[in-house]
């Protein structure tokens, strides 16, 4: 993947994080302060829906290209396909890390 594509994906991730109210990694919330914002489950569900939408969009665009729809070029199809692939791989990595953290917690001695 080229540097331009990586920068575009990072910019998209940052814009989603900014609009979703996700705290920056270095920010530490106050211990007793109530959390005002979407919970982890809501954010994860939004991410799942976004990845699903990317996959469906890429699939629809590929189908339109295969049928010869006017205005659909190969570069656009490939770009959307790569976006869907990157978002799916990122989601898979998050899932793997969540499962690993869960297993670590479950294996802790009581």
N, C-alpha and C positions, 0 to 999 in steps of 0.2 A: 504494500500500500504506500502511496506517495505521501510526502510530508504535507502537501496541500490537503489531501483527504483526511489525514490524521488531525490537522489543525481544524478542519471543518467539523469533524466529529466532536473534538474537544470543545469547540465553541458551542455546539449544539447541546452538549452535556451541561456546560456551564450555564447556558440560558435556561435550561429546564430546572437546574438546581436553584437558580436565582428566582425563577417564577414559582417554584414549589415551596420556597421557604426553608430549604435544606441548610442547616448550619454548616459553616466551614469546618474542616477537620481540626484546625487549631483552636477553635472556639470551645470553651468549656462552660456549660450551663451552670448556673448557681444550684447548689445542692437542694435548697428548699423551695426554689422558685417553681411555680406551676408552668407546665409546658403549654404554650399557646400555639397550636399549629396541628397539622395532620400527624397522625401517629405513624409508626413504622409500617403497620399493616396497610394503611391507606396509601403510603408512598410506594410500597412494593406492588400493590394492586395497580396503581397508576403506571408503574414501570412495565408491568406485564401487559397492560392494555396498549401502551405505546409500542412495545416490541411486536405485539400481535398486529397492530395497525401497520407498522412498517413492513411486516411479512406479507400482509394482504395487499398492500399497495404495490409492493415489488412484484407479487404474483399477477396482479391485475395488469400492470404495465407490461410484463413479459407476455401475457396472453394477448394483449392488444398489439404488441409488436409482431407476434407470430401470425396474427390474423391480417397484418398489413395495414393497420389503422394509420391514417394520415397524421403527421405531426409527432409520431413516436419514433425516436431514433435509438439506435443501439447504445450509444453513449449514455443516454438517460436511463435506459433499462439496466445497464451494467452498474451505474452509479447507485441506483435504488436497490439493486440486488446486494451490492457491497454494504450499503448502509444497514440493510436488514440483517445481513450476516454478522456484521460487527456488533449490532445491538443484541443479537441472539447469543453471541459468544460472551458478551459482557454479562448478560443475564445468567447464563450458565455458570460463569465464574462466581457470581454473587451467590447463586444457589449452592455451589460446591463449598464455598466458604461458610455459609450458614449451616450446612449439614456438618461440616467439620467442627464448627464451634459447638453445635448441639452435642455431637459425640464427645468432645472434650469435657463439656459440662456433665454429661451423663456418666463419664468414666471417673469423675472426681470422687475420692473417698469421702465418706460422710463423717 
